[in-house]
Amino acid sequence: MSTTPEQKLLLAQKRFGNLIRAIPVGVVMVNPDGIIEAVNPAIVKMFGYSERELAGLDFRMLLQTVPWADEAELLAWHNSNPEKAIELRGVKKSGGSLPVDVSVSQLDNESRRQLLLIMMQDVSERVKIEKMKQEFFDMVSHDMRTPLCSISLLVDMLQENASDLPDDTREEIKKIGNNSKHVTRLINDLLDIEKVEAGEIKLIYGLFSLSEMIMNAIDVVQAQATKRKVNLVAASSELIVCADQDRVLRVLINLISNAIKFSPKGGKIEISFVDQPDETIVSVKDEGRGIPSNMQELVFERFKQVEAADATSKGGSGLGLAICKGFIEAHGGRIGVESAVGQGSKFWFSIPHRDISEFAAEQSGANAEE
């Protein structure tokens, strides 16, 4: 027995209804006036109302504050943000509240009435985790970093006056200093990655010589290179770039330091750059073991190592490249790696060009305001 088009439509509508009722996300179907026509069981569970109690009511009674004056504004917001959810406070029947992510979809239907599906997802657990994470970073920032600074200062004072102490005592003081600096770097990395992921990196642009910055980076890592007998070779030019010098310097130091760690003794590291029409590309090329192709994107993620043992044998927090990526992308630049196993690696990043005259005008305006 064949199925008519009308029967197929009814079957599809029934399946769609069953799907809406089964999904764990709350769904509210409203008419053009914002009146609730139907809800799914997730909404009933979330807010404590029955389906019958909600039918015929304005959907806005489920929310503490609604950023849309009417359904036209709601639809306009949806059209300009089709895949975006907004976090609002939901109001339960009991009077309590809960955080919900709200998103909107238009529903095409046979009667051509403009219906909206308003999805609401309880994000209480996410908000709780974010609060715990913020409390953790506040604790790390103050309760751990402050005493570590005091320890570092004390160690510096002891080392300055350690000439009369036994050799083994001086060695222990040195170990304490190195360990406190390592923990401080780890804490700073944690705070930096939090800023990167929250989009809170504030750049301070300035004009500087790229060659001088490269030499500054080499000065920082030279002792590490000398210890491993690695030769650092840097290109030179008169090129001036406009960027946040401190952030770019940190990126370069991290890339060169990593290259030293993975270079063979007696190896060579080349630091070079190419000036292109829209950007300057800086690269750090080593003669190390190389990176498998399936890991070349992953190494820029948090706590990712090419080999599990690297965190112990090579040191580092596993956050350095993720922070580098955040700093460069905050400039509007790109970062990547070209590598083959057994043939070394070339890490590179780009600094987009800025109009120097425009930058000068910005600086002039900022100085005038001061």
N, C-alpha and C positions, 0 to 999 in steps of 0.2 A: 504494500500500500504506500503510495507516494505521499510525501508531505507537502502541503501548500506553503507558499511564501508567508502567509499570515501565521501558520502554525510554527514555522521556523523562527519567525520573529518572537512569538510568545515564548518559545523554548529558550531562545537566546536571552530574553529579558529575565526569565526565571533563573537561568544559570548566573546571570549577572547579579541578581538579587541575592542568590545563595552565596556568591563570592563575597559580596559586600558584608553580609551577615557573619561570614566566617573569619574575615581578616581581623587581626588584633588591634588595628588602628581604628580610632573612633571616626565614624562617618555621619555627617548630618546633611540631609538633602533639604534645600530651602528653595522657595519659589522667588519670583522677582521682587517681592516685597520683604524678603528676609524671613518669611514665616516657615517654620519647620514642617515638612511634610512627612519625613521619615528619619529614623535613626537606626543605627545597628546596635547589637548587644554590647559592643565595646564602650559606646557612649553611656549606656545604662549603667554599666559597671563603674565607669570612670566618675560619673557625676551623681549617681544615686537616685536618679529619677527613673520612672517606668517609661516605656515608649508612649503609652497613652497620655501620661502627664505632659510630655514634651510636645506632642502633636498639636499644631495650631499656635504655638508660642513663637515669639521672636528669638532667633538663634542667639542674639546678642546678650540675652539674659544668662547665657552660660559663661560669659567673659566679664572680667572686672572692668577692663578698659578696652574699647574698640577703636582702632586708629582710622576707621573708615566711617564717614558721616552717613553714607547710605550704600545701597547695593551697587550703584553706578561707580562709586569710588572703589568699592571692593573689586568689581570686575576690572576696572582700569588698573588697579594694583596687580591683579592676577595676570593681565595681558602683558604688563611690563616686567613681571617677575614670574614667568610661568612655572619655574621649578624651585622657587624660593619658599621657604617656610619662615614664619615669624614667631618668636617666642612671646606668649601672652600669659596672663594669669586666668585660669579657669575658676568658676565658682560652683562648688558642690551644693546639693540640696541641703546638706547639714550646715551650710554656712562657711565651711572651710574652703581653702583654695589650693590650687596645684598648678605648677608650671606646665604649659602645653605648647607644643609646636603646631602652628596653624598654617595650613596651605589650602589652596582653592583650585577646583577644576570645574570647567563648564561641562554640562551634560546635554548631549544631543538627544532629543526624543521625538517621537512620532508626532506629537501634538504641536511641535515647534514652540512650546513654552520654554522660556529661558530658565532652566534649573541649574543650581550650583551644588556641587558636592564640596562640603567643607570638612577637610580631614583634620582631626585633632589627635595628637600623640602625647601621652603622659611622659614627660621628660624629668620627672622627680629624681630618678636615680642619677641621670646625667648631671643635673644641677647639684646634687649632693656630692658627686665625685669632683666636680669643678670647684666646689667650695673647699673640699678637703685638699685638693691640689693647691689652691691658692694659699690655704693656711700652711701647707707644707713649705711652699716657696717663701712665704713670709718668715717662717721659722728658720729656714736655711739662710735667708738673706741677713737676718739679724742675730739670732741665737747661736748660729754656728760660725758665720763669717767674722763677727766681732771678736770672739775669743781667739780665733785663728790668727787674726791680725796681731793680737797681743803676743801670741806665742812666737810669731815670726820676728817681731821687734825684739823680744827677749833673746831669741837665738842670735840675731844680728849683733846685739850687745855682747853676748858671751863670746862670739867668734872674734870680735874686735879685741877682746882682752884674754884670749885663750893661749897666748904664747907660752905661759908658764904651766899650762895644764899638760898632763900626760897625753901621749899620742892617742891611746884608746878612748880617752875622754873627749878629745877634740873630734875623733871620728864619730862618736855617738852624737855629739852636738850637731855635726854636719848631717847625720841621718835624720835627726829630728827636724832640722831646717828643710831638708829635701821633702820629707813626708808632709810637713805642714804646707809647703808650697804646692805639692801635688793635690792635696785635698782642697786647697783654695782654688786651684785651677778647675778642679771638678765642679765645685760649687758655682764658680763663675760661668762654666759651660752650661750647667743646669739652668741658671738664671737667663743666660743668653738664648738658649733654645726655647724657653718659655716665651720670651719676648718675640722671637721669630715666629712661633706658631700662633701667637695672639695678634700678629701684625702690628706690633708696637715698636718696631725698629725706627728710630728717628735719626735721619742722616744729617750730618753737618757738612755741606759741600764746601770745597775750597779748591784752589788751583795749586798744583804741585808738579814737580819734575818726576816722571815715572822712573828714570834712571836712579835718581837719588833715593826714591822709595825702595827700589830693588836693593840698593846697597845697604839701606837701613835694615831691611829684612835679613840680608846675608850677615850683617854684624850680629844680629840676635842669635842666629843659628850656627855661627862659625865654630864655636867651641864644640858643638855636637858633631859637626862635619869633620873637624880635626881629629876628634876622638875615634871616629870610624874611618879616618883616612880617605874621606870622600872629597873630591875636587868640585868646587862650585864655580861655574862659568856664567857670567852675566853679560847680556847685550847692553849697549850704551847708545844714547841719543839725546837730543835736546827736546824731546816730546814733552809737552805740558798737557795734563789731563785735568778734568774737573770732576771730582767725586769726594766722598767722605774718606779722607786719607787714612784715618785710624782704622776704619773698617777694612779697607782694601789691604792695608798693611797686615792686618791680622789674618786675612785670607791667604796672602802670599807666604807669611811665616808658617802657617799651618801646612800649606802644600809643600814647601821646601823641607820642613821638618819631617813630614811623612815620607818624602822621597829619600831623605837621609836614612830613616829607619829601615827602609826596604832595599837600600842600595848595597851591593857587595863592597867589601873593603877594597879601596883603591878605585872605586867607581867614579863616574862623572855625572854631575847634574847640570843641565843647561836651563837657564832662565832667560827667556826671550819674549819679544812682543812684536806684533804686526799691527800697523795702523791702517785701518780700512775707512771707507767713506763715512760710515755711520757709527763705528765703534773701534776700540782698540782691544786686541786680543792678547792676553798675557798667558804664557805657558811655562810649565815646569816639567822638564823631561828627564827621566831617570833610566838607569840600566838594571832595574830590579827584576823581580820574578814575574811581573806582569799580572793582569787581572783577567779572569775568565769573562767571556762576553756576557754570560747570564748574570754576572755580579756588577757590571759596570754602571748600571743605574741604581742598584740597591745600595752601593757604598755611600750614597748621599743621603740615606735614611738614617734615623737615629739608631744607635747601638748596633749597626751592621758592620761586620768585619768579613774580609774575604775568607779567612780561616778562623775557626773558633778560638784557636790558641793565640791569635794575634793580640787579644786584649791583655793577656798575661805576659807574653814574650816581648811584645813591642811597646806595651804601655799605652796610655791614652784612655779617654773616656768613651770613645765610640760616638762622640757628638760633634767632633771637629768639622767633618765634611758637611754635616747637616747644617751647622751654623754658617759655614762658608756659603753654602747654597742660599741660605736666608739673606745674608748680607748682600750677595751679588744680585739676587732677584729683587731686593728692595731698591737697588739702583736701576732696575729695569734691564739688567744684563742676563747673561747665560753662563752656565758652568757645566763642564763635562770632562770626560776622560776618553783617550784613545789608547788602546792597549791590546797586547797579545801575550799569552802565556809564554814566559821565557824570553820575551823581547822588550821588557821594560814597559813603562807607562808615561803618557804625556797628559797631565792634568792642565786644563785651560779654563780661563774665564774671560768674559768680555766686559768692558766699561763703555757704555753708550756715550757718544759725544753729546756735549751740551754746548749751546751757543755761549761763548765766553763773554761777548758783549752783553747778552741777556743776564748772565750770572753777575757781571759787574754792576748792572743796573739794580738787580735784586739786593746785592750787598749794600749799595749806596742807599737804597730805600730803608733797609734794616738799620743801618747806622744812623740815618736821619731820625728814625723813630726813637732810638736810644737817647 
